């Protein structure tokens, strides 16, 4: 049944934005059993931050970690699944900061990853 199939689903990676996770957090507070953690820390516990959780046993490397002046946070990984490279990014833009600046940064980011 579909319910039985659910128990066999393997979540390879999860992206979470606006985590509010600062460097003051201990690994025990953010780690999930069975997963590696890549974090772009927030400057405060009130806004920002991104996390990518990657299931242990999968080959990956962190390729991007940006925390830009309380405006944009990006965590990026390259992960190999079935001999193919995939790129996963998690990003967050604070709605209380400049949309124009965020869009400029996003344009720069997208331009750089497509080269």
N, C-alpha and C positions, 0 to 999 in steps of 0.2 A: 504494500500500500504506500501511498505518498507519505504517510506519517512515519512508516518504517524507513523509507528512503532518507528522510530528514536526519536521522541519527547517523547516517554515513556521509553527510556533507562535510567536506573539509574546508574550512575557511583558511585560505592561504595568507591573506593579508587583510587588514582592516585599517581604514583611515578615519581619524577623528580630528575635527577642527574646533577652535575656540575651547581649548582644554583648560586654560588658566593655570597650566602647570609651569611652575618656576623651578629654578635650580635648587630651591630649598626643599623640594619634594624628595623623599627617599625612594629608591627603586621599589621597595615593598608597596608603596602607595600607588604606583602606576603600572607595575608589571602584571602581566597575565600569564598564568602558568602555561607552559608549552609554546610561548611566543617570545621572540626577540623584539626589542623596542627601539625605535629611532624617534627622537624628539627634537622639535624646534621650540625651545623654552620661551615662555612669556616673560616680559619684564615685570609684570605684576600679576597678582592673583585675581584681577578684575577683567582682563581681556586677553585675547590672543592665544597663540600656541597651537601647534599641530603635533600629532603622533601618528606613526605608522607602526602597527603590530605585524610581525612577519612570523609565520609558523616555523618553529625550529625544525631543522632538517632541510630547509630550502636554501639554496645558494643565492645570496644577494649582497649588495654593497650600497652604503649610503652614498649618493652622488650630489645631494644638495641639502643645505641646511641654512635657511635665511630667516633672520629676525631683524626686520628693518623698521626702526624708529616707531614702534607701536602702530604701524600701518599695514604691514604684510608679513605673514609667516608662511614659509614653504619648507616642507620636508620632502625629499625625493629619494627613491631607491631604484636600482637596476636589479631585477630578479630574473633568474633563469628557470623557466618552466618547460619541461620536455625539449631541452636543447635550444630553446628560443629565448632571446632577451626581451624583456618587457620593462617599460618604465612606468613607475607609479608615483604620482605626486599628490600631496595633500596640501591645500593652501587655505589661508584665512585672511580676510580683509576686515578690519574693524570699521563698522558703519559710522563711527563717530569721527573718522578721519577723512582726508581728502580722497574722493573718488578719482579725480584726475591723476593724482600722484600714483594711486594704486594701478590705474589703467596703464600709465607710463611704465611702471615696474613690470606689469604683466606682459606688455608688449615686448620689453627687453628680454624678459624671461623666455617667452615663446620664440623670439627670434634666435636666442642663443641655443635653445634645445633642438631647433630644427636644422642647425648647421652641422 
